[in-house]
Amino acid sequence: MIFKVLISDPLSEEGIQPLREADNIEVTVETNLSPEQLKEKIGQFDALLVRSQTKVTREIISSATNLKIIGRAGVGVDNIDLDAATEHGVIVVNAPDGNTNSAAEHTMAMLMSLARKIPQAYYALKHQKWDRKSHVGVELKNKTLGVVGLGRIGAEVAARAKGQRMKIIAYDPFLTEEKAEKMGIDYGTVEDVLRKADFITVHTPLLKETKHLINADAFKIMKDGVQIINCARGGIIDEDALYDAIVNKKVAGAALDVFEEEPAVNHKLLELPEVIATPHLGASTIEAQENVAIDVSDDVVNFLTGGLARNPVNLPSVPKELMNKIEPYFLLSEKLGAFLTRLTVDVIEEVNIYYSGELAEVEVAPLTRNTLKGLLKRHLGEHVNDVNASFLADKKGITVNEHKTSSTKGFTNLLTVEVKTKKATRLVSGTLLNGLGARIVKVDNYSVDVVPEGHLVFIRHKDQPGAIGRVGSLLAEQNINIATMQVGRSDVGGDAIMMLTIDKNLEELDLEKLNDLADIYGVVAIDL
């Protein structure tokens, strides 16, 4: 059988060689097609390769009667209607690793240019100023580089910086002390990194938790004269706070490849002589463009010839009969994962998922992936999905085990998720109640009955008279209404928990005030 592949955006010839070399694949390259032209042609093709120019809309996918796979030569898939692709049984793949080297090298180029003031010196020379005194830099040798986010790119940057004989201290939610030791770097919290580093580079996705991670408070705990690099995502650094820190001489310099709003040609940071910048060039190399094309071409070849795609980004097809049985549990499984990751402070090493009752009688792999998605999204962002969640968990060194048992402890169905770290084991159980929907019924050793949605507050406290009242009074003072409350205790006067559902998000200051109350051990705000 001959498979037909359409390439509708410009890709390097080297990048599409895997397609051309396959015996049963016929390649057609037609770029600059209008939406109407693409809609007319797409029905005859088994695969479509694009970059960012082609918009693969629901209308086009609906016309693609033979389409089996869409390949995006790059990371972002915002130009592809993923929901429509999934509904039509079309798998979408991207190339998340192809620009790793390019981005790491660009970070190093920015680091060295920042340290030696190369752009400023060149600018002066271009304006006929031979000024050596104003451009005295610093050496990287024996300086400490703080790396916030030690994923693919962050790890590559750390390895290269070690080659410059820098000391490395890193934070990543999936980094353990053992892994750090093997890499020859120091392990630390975010605060450790900020306090100890002479240079700080960020390599995290832009999430709710990482937006403005480097803010005014962060700058206060840094060394005087620290230098900052951001080649990851605009928004990780609070740009107003960075501007103030540079003006006030707290920060000696900054190198930026990304901004919160782009293009950033009139940004006030560019007015500061201590700032060097590039227009989002992290992945802009010939090699990176070739690599992403090769990666996605390989995936298309593998998939069309009966193999597995390495980098799928949408839901895999599940037999309709199985989907009818497990679909009601999808929301519950993801919510349990998301809930538990908020309670887990240390690096997760093992995840155990227990399926009980009627769940023990069906194929649960899709639910496991969905649970892992809920667990990982907090730290890895929206690119975690049902397809790649298991792969990403394995890549982060997390052992995942499925268990099936007939014991339901009084429930028709029961889904329990347990995570283990070096220091603790945390557990949450949930069920579906007929006519009432999803419920969290157990947290650690405490029985509860909580709907897993909205703004939740989990409080550990001593079982003493007045504890609940103090919490209620403080929230009332902040004009925060309590919708529901569940309490549980191990024994009279011992440890206890409260689970609250409140009407609005709990701010950081409110969290601090709750933590300061008498007999309160810890407070966690959980948005589901």
Steps between C-alpha positions, in 0.01 A plus 500: 500500500626847407441778751471856373655784699435870437751763619325838495764720667867548407715230662867431438570230243731329750219497753259308278751237386349232729177539304668492160704194591199292608397250231126531557470877544431750223588861585329807355630849583254782433549813707298823518172318448191701585258344753263424213775329298615297799143396577458385140824298491526355851257213445752301294779509763580272792729749677550876517821677606489867598690767688318808628377645171228246417190520719359151536142584590204281587361563152819374336520196728136416424590494130803276559321168449824295483712700745667295772770729641596868511863591568599841637869576437547688825369506854182709491182351354274803539444508123342152512150430633591216738142432605390460139799275427421281799131477411591388149756247625799695364814490710705821528876490564754773561877530554570612858869400503621637168593843630662392829858551388418825322328647805779387735769650276310826474474514878877454527558767235284740698674405825846566361394816319346628822809423706737670257268783384563408138188662344559827686865511395408428138234771503755753634751400237239535226452856622875568480570471873809303601391460864662218695439627853122500471485139385699312763329165547525204736627145450268203523763277660416425865175696479176329603232450238152449639273297271128517570347213304721203415311346212646427157635850439590584858705180532685580176579850624629359830730258315641777283548735793699232680730508198561866580602384850196659659340362814138394441209505741162397361136466593243288322186342648620162370864535603620290794823537692616168355439614142677827569799314643522280191496812282775661708287796604355632825135442587295781649160657545401800292604720792838324524563566132402865525714560809819330382523570128712764328312436174144366481343339193138384484381200299145425616174497306275801558235380745288655769769396750789637295349826376708776660696237693786749491328798658579788735519269803732264312736782409522602867659168601747487211862606524581861421627517143324183384444457125186351345439300180162405354495300178195296604165680515399860542312545827717282721678820600297799617634757255401802711678350802806424285506858374490635857768254615735613223434870560564449872828315424380176660532327162816569301363383167239297317495304176153444353391301197130504593251755626149492641367677192674459166621666289657712775670767290401789728547327834635716782755231594670555165574858606732376776866455404525201735252302288584300189226335296417296191162460323405147614782321320538197727394249233613703199781291359524307176566183698200546730268552205640184341477303823134578563419400143697175535336416834148552372576320172631200694181493707282511190696217337483287815129553542404438138706180490336350807728630775439739789531876483759632745356848556119489476314799643135398486285226642567151362205312361319276748246235393150641532378219727786560744460877483133473597604314817792719611406846373307590818826448695716731289413812696546323832839351411648831386359687800649246742840541336476879508386495864779273613779694329401803709549304820837363394796722581795275419604334175262219402681170454213253472132510411263215586149501357248257648186409303224335702154361434365538147820683401697180559312335213596737218812621319619795709807623308317812375404586859857450617624739234230747597597478868865562412394797292335651807812430708749645251316802363579716799871493423515422127208702367231451240717298261447201732214295358347153513740373237836622626435494878642150548803582287568820696459324835755239393734773375480668841596174671156434650402135542131444419313189617141394433318277750158336471304363791146383568503671841295821478466587869127555461506679162383369164816645350808651658804668347795557733816689409809474719825688453825424676793732559813442707332662800132415478213309342182689412171350388162607366200286408198587289182344375197570282172513690188423301320824422754708693816471291865502607601507865827496695432253780839463665811712551788311661332323793203736529154433358333798330228573245613782271406598146834532311442838340533869573713668766595250770702552818666205674595570862690275741444596864487380857161367611425771753182702573506833318723399208213490252357822637828687463526393137141606429545835671819582313344417163196709591729795578643465148148483352557141387185290513517130592277290274567160659712359782614147575696399809679181597718388787713204602411512868366749755755773558732364232563601140204612290420649162254750357397508135330823399340609176506879473349744253820663377870436469705520819771764470855451628445741790190309611699175491763653725236620747340157514837334556565738789186396690542297818489119461531522118776278357468582131268650239490419129280682246389270217320625190328224303 
